[in-house]
């Protein structure tokens, strides 16, 4: 009797297993045209709740909350986006992934694919499963979010660096307020003219503590710091004339008192104490709030040629997301980039309100966008210029270069009494070690 | 149920029940992470903990060859050398002045305690603005007094003193309050007897107060030592280790290795283990010294 019931139990277990496997097989079955896929997506994602993590803790975070709330209220699919904004996004994410959990969707720099690539889904089918038009997206930005054929991010924000100049200080120095410097020689000459020690005014505002700012300037003079050398990565610090020119310029400006030896130059820019600086679009918020009369333009190009270095932030779907959650995330991304009846879209609103250049042609064509002087300037870079930022865009160690090599190099020159060439040699040694690890 | 109640009702057993929440929390959030950190230090493992490779003591060897790590240990030692004595002795002096329970002293106790309950981020940002080389209030005030333009947060050799000052300012209130509580426990009859013998306030302090609060003194000294060796928040907010790494503490560097660049959890764990060993040695030495005195 006992033996019988044991066999019965085994048989029941076997049948159950087969049923589960066959059901799963049905669920994962592919096929059908894209239209039916879209319908499936709509049905699958109905009533789904997705988690959405990012690090937008600033004032733009308030706008993001507003837009997400609007989506939760307006969408007809019953999708709920639960957003978690954290200043400790990185450690939150790594801890979650290490524990085998994580959010459905994240918003981060596309460089995150180098660290968390194993936890990100290929979302190249987003253009098949939604009404988003791939051709509307500027290809170079999509390339930034891809590895080969795989797309890991849908662009959300393009962060370029620009030159800002204080028109009142230009005028006070006898310079034409509508004619910012176009070369680095002019930058130095203008800085000297603008500097007024009695008023604590400095002509140039380069911070030794802003590696992104330094990198944007450096690469215009000396090109990319890590490049592909026949299939292996190669660091280009030692003997780089452009980098040497930049470091010499920085050293001369600080020694002459035309540039403050200060980590926090953004506060000085907002206080109207800096003649010229280079920074991201967020600099305008401080300038606008303080009522500074300023101009915005492209960073002067140097010997390295025309450059349009940017960082692309985007939406990404993690591997912890189920099919339903992934479809729901696609719906949200689609909504973000879709026009309403008035011809506006969250992407357009975001771009205009926060001063970030658009990543789609349709947004660039909008009157609201064109009317913004700032956005027009930001979008005026040569579209054929390389968009790589400081390293070849496929090099995974960009954060190491920005956090370890560049700060060490600039600090050595600013405070360590190290010669420019020695600082570059030291940077080369550190960069070679990093590059060597990735070449393995 | 009754049996169970009876079993736990004995004082010797119920004590375990009262201890249990603390012990569980301690095991979960201190002991387990500590053991994991020890384990991780022997691996080459990234931030996401996947593809771990056992490398034995390599991380430790690398740490002692890493000039930034050695520098961070020196910075931490300097910071501790400045922060701990000034705080422990400064708080003692302040506590001696605000011991009596009158309104004035209660007001000052509240004022001194205020920074303790403020977030380190808010405090860091506040001091960063106050001491800014160009738009800072203190800098401008000193400049208007003809003391020149002092670049508090961007001068190697000076900034570590500034950061130590901010740290002391932020946390000496708690040390002072603990001292006040200890001083108030000293029997009033001892002071009365001393007064009758003609001892002045300073002699009373050195011969009655100081010996009576010795355990409290050791407690504050040990906790401040351990705290100073783990300094992170104030440095991270005010200088982020600059200028030229002259304020980069060990924990700041560990954080940057674990989360900002390279994401080497194994290497960061190895450095944490070294720091743990240093703190443990210092604490054990102090503990022995305290017991000897007792």
Interface residues (C-beta under 8 A of the other chain):
Chain A: X90 X91 X94 X97 X98 X115 X116 X118 X119 X200 X202 X208 X209 X260 X261 X262 X263 X264 X267 X268 X271 X273 X399 X400 X402 X403 X404 X407 X411 X412 X414 X415 X416 X434
Chain B: X46 X47 X48 X49 X50 X128 X129 X132 X133 X134 X135 X151 X153 X154 X156 X239 X240 X242 X243 X244 X245 X246 X256 X259 X260 X261 X262 X263
